[in-house]
Amino acid sequence: MTMRILLTGGAGFIGSAVVRHLIEDTQYKVANVDKLTYAGNLESLAGVAESPRYHFFNVDICDAQALDQVFATFQPDAVMHLAAESHVDRSIDGPADFIQTNIVGTYTLLEAARRYWNGLSAEVKWAFRFHHISTDEVYGDLEGTDSLFSETTPYAPSSPYSASKACSDHLVRAWQRTYGLPVLVTNCSNNYGPYHFPEKLIPHVILNAIHGRPLPVYGDGLQIRDWLFVEDHARALCEVVCRGKVGETYNIGGHNEKTNLEVVETLCDLLEELAPNKPAGVECYRDLITFVKDRPGHDLRYAIDAGKIERELGWRPQETFESGIRKTVQWYLDHQGWWQRVLNGQYRPERLGQTG
């Protein structure tokens, strides 16, 4: 029987990568539930949208009645919950949206899933899964240079964004403990790759550089992140929802620790090679790097120990940072139409797109 997956946030960056993977590389059926906020872009799914196995529902995860209708119509075997507000700077300027989507939305989705799950036959009910996709930022700041986040690292979120995601993680686990809902949780490191919304560090730097604009770097730029190619993440998530053990948490990382400054300098050097015709007045892309005031509560280091998912499910990233970042830069250079339409729409940079 073909597995039916209800996926929230499938028009976003990571969600669209998962949808593309499911439609292109499996025989699963997919229901994409997305409100289409500023960062949702159906154009990222143009290559799979005509598949008879793909279904789109323009639904807010805070709308319980609409969710009930989606569950009743699609009859999923699993939920993959990716819908979230995810930009730290936005959460600092306006935390209310993060509380509403990440906490209230997760609660509403959990309750819709529980109502649906309770109505299933015993065999189907046993096989059902609710997979919640989260972030390594819930763990807070790592001390030193050798420690790594594990699945048992205590939560210590630093921003309104990470606090809202930590809360949603706790809700998901509570719904298993209290109601028996079969859940899985994954926490990932920083994603990058094609179709990334331009407010995030890597696409922001690429697009600013080719337009000859400043490349803002928070503080001294020595904040460390572990970078994960989004298509590797999509493959990992599918392994977890299909083969993960109910009640378990899996950390997903790319084994690519880089300072923010290293990332920006790498992008500049790749652009020297791949986009040598610079904007007027720019002799060297690195000359555009501009250090700006650090943001409040900025964590210094995140790094994932992905040993558990490697041992238990056999997943490993296929891309190194060097191969993945080259593919990413080339994609943005080759797909100007995509990001130009994004920039001409609702996106407004404001204070966004600094690093981190």
Secondary structure as the mmCIF struct_conf table of DSSP 4:
data_model
#
loop_
_struct_conf.conf_type_id
_struct_conf.id
_struct_conf.beg_label_comp_id
_struct_conf.beg_label_asym_id
_struct_conf.beg_label_seq_id
_struct_conf.end_label_comp_id
_struct_conf.end_label_asym_id
_struct_conf.end_label_seq_id
STRN STRN1 ARG A 4 THR A 8
TURN_TY1_P TURN_TY1_P1 GLY A 9 ALA A 11
BEND BEND1 GLY A 12 GLY A 12
HELX_RH_AL_P HELX_RH_AL_P1 PHE A 13 ASP A 25
BEND BEND2 THR A 26 THR A 26
STRN STRN2 LYS A 29 VAL A 33
TURN_TY1_P TURN_TY1_P2 TYR A 38 ALA A 39
HELX_RH_3T_P HELX_RH_3T_P1 LEU A 42 LEU A 45
TURN_TY1_P TURN_TY1_P3 ALA A 46 GLU A 50
TURN_TY1_P TURN_TY1_P4 PRO A 52 ARG A 53
STRN STRN3 TYR A 54 PHE A 57
TURN_TY1_P TURN_TY1_P5 ILE A 61 CYS A 62
HELX_RH_AL_P HELX_RH_AL_P2 ALA A 64 PHE A 74
BEND BEND3 ASP A 77 ASP A 77
STRN STRN4 ALA A 78 HIS A 81
HELX_RH_AL_P HELX_RH_AL_P3 VAL A 88 ASP A 93
TURN_TY1_P TURN_TY1_P6 PRO A 95 PRO A 95
HELX_RH_AL_P HELX_RH_AL_P4 ALA A 96 PHE A 98
HELX_RH_PI_P HELX_RH_PI_P1 ILE A 99 GLY A 105
HELX_RH_AL_P HELX_RH_AL_P5 THR A 106 ASN A 118
TURN_TY1_P TURN_TY1_P7 GLY A 119 GLY A 119
BEND BEND4 LEU A 120 LEU A 120
HELX_RH_AL_P HELX_RH_AL_P6 ALA A 122 ALA A 127
STRN STRN5 ARG A 129 THR A 135
HELX_RH_3T_P HELX_RH_3T_P2 ASP A 136 TYR A 139
HELX_LH_PP_P HELX_LH_PP_P1 ASP A 141 GLU A 143
TURN_TY1_P TURN_TY1_P8 GLY A 144 ASP A 146
STRN STRN6 PHE A 149 PHE A 149
TURN_TY1_P TURN_TY1_P9 GLU A 151 THR A 152
HELX_LH_PP_P HELX_LH_PP_P2 THR A 153 TYR A 155
BEND BEND5 SER A 159 SER A 159
HELX_RH_AL_P HELX_RH_AL_P7 PRO A 160 TYR A 179
STRN STRN7 VAL A 183 CYS A 188
STRN STRN8 ASN A 190 TYR A 192
TURN_TY1_P TURN_TY1_P10 PRO A 194 TYR A 195
TURN_TY1_P TURN_TY1_P11 PRO A 198 GLU A 199
BEND BEND6 LYS A 200 LYS A 200
HELX_RH_AL_P HELX_RH_AL_P8 LEU A 201 ILE A 210
TURN_TY1_P TURN_TY1_P12 HIS A 211 GLY A 212
STRN STRN9 LEU A 215 TYR A 218
TURN_TY1_P TURN_TY1_P13 GLY A 219 ASP A 220
BEND BEND7 GLY A 221 GLY A 221
STRN STRN10 ILE A 224 PHE A 229
HELX_RH_AL_P HELX_RH_AL_P9 VAL A 230 ARG A 243
HELX_LH_PP_P HELX_LH_PP_P3 GLY A 244 LYS A 245
TURN_TY1_P TURN_TY1_P14 VAL A 246 GLY A 247
STRN STRN11 THR A 249 ILE A 252
BEND BEND8 HIS A 255 HIS A 255
STRN STRN12 GLU A 257 THR A 259
HELX_RH_AL_P HELX_RH_AL_P10 ASN A 260 LEU A 274
BEND BEND9 ASN A 277 ASN A 277
HELX_LH_PP_P HELX_LH_PP_P4 LYS A 278 PRO A 279
TURN_TY1_P TURN_TY1_P15 ALA A 280 GLY A 281
BEND BEND10 GLU A 283 GLU A 283
HELX_RH_3T_P HELX_RH_3T_P3 TYR A 285 LEU A 288
STRN STRN13 ILE A 289 VAL A 292
HELX_LH_PP_P HELX_LH_PP_P5 LYS A 293 ARG A 295
TURN_TY1_P TURN_TY1_P16 PRO A 296 GLY A 297
STRN STRN14 ARG A 301 ARG A 301
STRN STRN15 ILE A 304 ILE A 304
HELX_RH_AL_P HELX_RH_AL_P11 GLY A 307 LEU A 313
BEND BEND11 GLN A 318 GLN A 318
HELX_RH_AL_P HELX_RH_AL_P12 PHE A 321 ASP A 334
HELX_RH_AL_P HELX_RH_AL_P13 GLN A 336 LEU A 343
TURN_TY1_P TURN_TY1_P17 ASN A 344 GLN A 346
TURN_TY1_P TURN_TY1_P18 GLU A 350 ARG A 351
#
